[in-house]
Amino acid sequence: MWPINSASDFDTYLSNNNITESSCNTTYIPNNILDDIISVYPNPSDGNFNLDINYNGIVNVKVVDILGVTVFAQQLFVNNKMTTKVNLSTINNGIYFVTVKTDNEHYVKKVKIIN
């Protein structure tokens, strides 16, 4: 099914995988509020970047490429606020998505890697 070249290709993909509007709940969080919860810097990065997480509890951190392939995954216990260093200096240049998943929420930030 890849690449998806048109809206009808996308609709077919959703239909074939039983993905419906009701199965996807998305909440928009303005960047200024999202930055209070997670922050990625420097961005762009050479592959080494910091991830600040403002949360209390267990989080799952994942970095995926634009095709959805996981290039980094880690589970962390955060006690209110922490900074973790992520080293992706060996991966290809490109756009990646840093996801932080808590028990109730899923946050996503984009990071650009330029080695």
BELUR-V37338 format. One record per residue. PHI is phi in whole degrees, 0 to 359 (999 if undefined). OMEGA is omega in whole degrees, -180 to 180 (NA if undefined). NEAR is the number of other C-alpha atoms within 12 Angstrom. Layout:
# BELUR-V37338
phi=PHI omega=OMEGA near=NEAR
phi=PHI omega=OMEGA near=NEAR
This chain:
# BELUR-V37338
phi=999 omega=180 near=15
phi=266 omega=0 near=10
phi=279 omega=174 near=10
phi=273 omega=-174 near=14
phi=254 omega=-178 near=12
phi=207 omega=177 near=12
phi=298 omega=180 near=11
phi=292 omega=174 near=12
phi=299 omega=-180 near=15
phi=295 omega=177 near=17
phi=300 omega=178 near=18
phi=296 omega=178 near=18
phi=300 omega=179 near=19
phi=299 omega=-179 near=18
phi=296 omega=-179 near=15
phi=294 omega=-179 near=12
phi=253 omega=178 near=12
phi=54 omega=177 near=13
phi=261 omega=-179 near=15
phi=239 omega=177 near=14
phi=302 omega=-178 near=11
phi=287 omega=180 near=8
phi=273 omega=-178 near=11
phi=240 omega=176 near=10
phi=251 omega=-178 near=12
phi=238 omega=176 near=12
phi=240 omega=178 near=12
phi=278 omega=176 near=13
phi=241 omega=179 near=17
phi=303 omega=-176 near=13
phi=304 omega=-178 near=15
phi=295 omega=177 near=11
phi=280 omega=179 near=13
phi=300 omega=179 near=24
phi=297 omega=176 near=19
phi=287 omega=-178 near=19
phi=263 omega=175 near=32
phi=225 omega=180 near=36
phi=216 omega=179 near=32
phi=239 omega=180 near=35
phi=204 omega=-8 near=26
phi=290 omega=180 near=20
phi=213 omega=9 near=23
phi=294 omega=-175 near=20
phi=226 omega=174 near=27
phi=275 omega=-178 near=24
phi=112 omega=174 near=30
phi=256 omega=179 near=24
phi=216 omega=178 near=26
phi=260 omega=175 near=24
phi=237 omega=175 near=36
phi=268 omega=178 near=29
phi=233 omega=178 near=37
phi=250 omega=-175 near=26
phi=199 omega=176 near=28
phi=231 omega=180 near=16
phi=142 omega=-178 near=20
phi=274 omega=176 near=23
phi=231 omega=172 near=30
phi=252 omega=-179 near=26
phi=255 omega=179 near=32
phi=218 omega=173 near=30
phi=241 omega=-179 near=36
phi=235 omega=176 near=26
phi=276 omega=-175 near=25
phi=290 omega=176 near=18
phi=266 omega=179 near=15
phi=90 omega=180 near=15
phi=279 omega=180 near=16
phi=286 omega=179 near=19
phi=250 omega=180 near=26
phi=200 omega=176 near=26
phi=210 omega=-180 near=21
phi=202 omega=174 near=22
phi=256 omega=-177 near=17
phi=230 omega=167 near=26
phi=258 omega=-178 near=22
phi=253 omega=178 near=25
phi=252 omega=-179 near=15
phi=76 omega=178 near=18
phi=209 omega=176 near=21
phi=210 omega=173 near=22
phi=240 omega=175 near=22
phi=238 omega=179 near=23
phi=266 omega=179 near=22
phi=245 omega=-180 near=28
phi=246 omega=177 near=21
phi=239 omega=-174 near=30
phi=293 omega=-179 near=20
phi=263 omega=-179 near=16
phi=270 omega=-179 near=24
phi=293 omega=173 near=18
phi=300 omega=176 near=19
phi=155 omega=179 near=24
phi=262 omega=179 near=26
phi=229 omega=180 near=32
phi=241 omega=177 near=28
phi=266 omega=180 near=40
phi=246 omega=175 near=34
phi=237 omega=-177 near=38
phi=247 omega=175 near=28
phi=256 omega=177 near=25
phi=299 omega=-172 near=13
phi=243 omega=-172 near=14
phi=226 omega=179 near=21
phi=220 omega=-177 near=23
phi=249 omega=-178 near=35
phi=227 omega=173 near=32
phi=232 omega=178 near=32
phi=265 omega=175 near=28
phi=227 omega=179 near=32
phi=255 omega=179 near=30
phi=258 omega=177 near=30
phi=229 omega=180 near=21
phi=278 omega=NA near=16
